[in-house]
Amino acid sequence: MASSITVALEHPAAVALDVAPYLLLLKPGGSLHLGVPAATSDGVLLKCILAGFANSKVEASGVSASKPDWEVGAAAALPKPPPAAGGRVLINAMDLADDDLVDEDDLLANDAVVLPDPAGGGGCATKKRACKDCSCGRAEMEAANPGSVEEPATSACGNCSKGDAFRCASCPHLGTPAFEKGANENVQLNLSQDDFS
């Protein structure tokens, strides 16, 4: 292993230079001096940095770099903090300013609680009947007036015949298969008649 390596290169050789083998040949703390043209010195500098050289820099005569003082796989112990008095952590009362603390009563203010809007997209607002675990009050309304089931909303999109992928949330045909526009839009549920012949 060498403590210093000096190499002089011309332009074509400097462009294709691989500096990683020089890192293996140097001792820890060893220096590498590459005499390269000024046009290629930035590229060679980048190659030295990426290969693992430390203190890489461009000089007037080329690029110089040094191998780090440590070897690959070396380990060092971190310094331990000084032990506290009696194993306890001491906190100064001045460190805890009142500005840093949060008042618990402010966290439970009534105006901060936002309840979800029952008519806004969630729950059973878009369905024909109330959900099994309805919490918006629609199940109680339907139980009180069983004969007055409200009509489904009419569609505003005009894509009812195309299928569920094109229907809006208020479509009365949501969940039914696609059909031809203008044809009978009702689904026949009486299959006792054989109309398939």
Disulfide bonds with the S-S distance in Angstrom:
none
